């Protein structure tokens, strides 16, 4: 996932790998909390895109704008996972 984020941000150097890894960890924790489940960040295209955009916003010191700008996608993620869980429990 680190290489995907670096490509997305157009970062070609390795000096920031540790910081980017921390951003990815924070993003995964944040998105898992929103979804209420552990997301698959290797296969789930919505989760991957939201994680990359989370990384873009945090990397550019604009995290406070992320939730407002991605409100509909975050809501869709939360609802999708809630519906899956509800269907599994029936």
C-alpha positions in Angstrom: 0.0 0.0 0.0 3.0 2.3 0.6 3.9 2.2 -3.0 0.3 2.9 -4.1 0.3 6.0 -1.8 3.6 7.2 -3.0 2.5 6.9 -6.7 -0.8 8.7 -5.8 1.1 11.5 -4.2 3.8 11.5 -6.9 6.5 10.9 -4.2 9.5 9.3 -5.9 12.0 9.5 -2.9 12.2 7.3 0.1 12.9 9.9 2.8 9.3 10.1 3.8 8.5 6.3 3.9 8.2 6.2 7.7 5.8 9.2 7.8 3.7 7.8 4.9 3.5 4.4 6.7 2.2 6.2 9.8 -0.3 8.1 7.7 -1.5 4.8 6.2 -1.9 3.3 9.7 -3.9 6.2 10.9 -6.0 6.2 7.8 -6.8 2.4 8.1 -7.7 2.9 11.8 -9.9 5.9 10.9 -11.7 4.1 8.1 -12.2 0.9 10.0 -13.8 2.9 12.8 -16.1 4.7 10.3 -17.0 1.3 8.8 -17.4 -0.5 12.1 -15.4 -3.5 10.7 -11.9 -4.4 9.5 -11.8 -3.3 5.8 -9.8 -5.1 3.1 -7.4 -2.5 1.9 -6.0 -4.8 -0.8 -9.3 -5.7 -2.6 -12.0 -3.2 -1.6 -11.8 -0.4 -4.2 -13.8 2.1 -2.1 -11.7 1.5 1.0 -8.5 1.8 -1.1 -9.6 5.1 -2.7 -10.6 6.6 0.6 -7.3 5.5 2.2 -5.3 7.1 -0.6 -7.4 10.3 -0.4 -7.0 10.3 3.4 -3.2 10.1 2.8 -3.3 12.9 0.3 -5.2 15.2 2.7 -3.0 14.4 5.7 0.2 14.7 3.7 -0.9 18.1 2.6 -1.8 19.2 6.1 -5.5 19.4 5.2 -7.0 16.6 7.3 -9.7 18.9 8.7 -11.2 19.1 5.2 -11.2 15.3 4.5 -14.4 14.4 6.3 -16.4 17.3 4.8 -15.1 16.7 1.3 -15.7 12.9 1.4 -18.8 12.9 3.6 -20.9 11.0 1.0 -18.3 8.3 0.3 -17.7 7.8 4.1 -21.5 7.5 4.6 -21.7 5.0 1.7 -18.9 3.0 3.3 -20.6 3.0 6.7 -24.0 2.0 5.3 -22.6 -0.7 3.0 -20.8 -2.4 5.9 -23.8 -2.0 8.2 -26.0 -3.6 5.6 -23.6 -6.5 5.2 -23.5 -7.1 8.9 -27.3 -6.9 9.1 -27.7 -9.4 6.3 -25.2 -11.8 7.9 -27.2 -11.7 11.2 -30.5 -12.6 9.6 
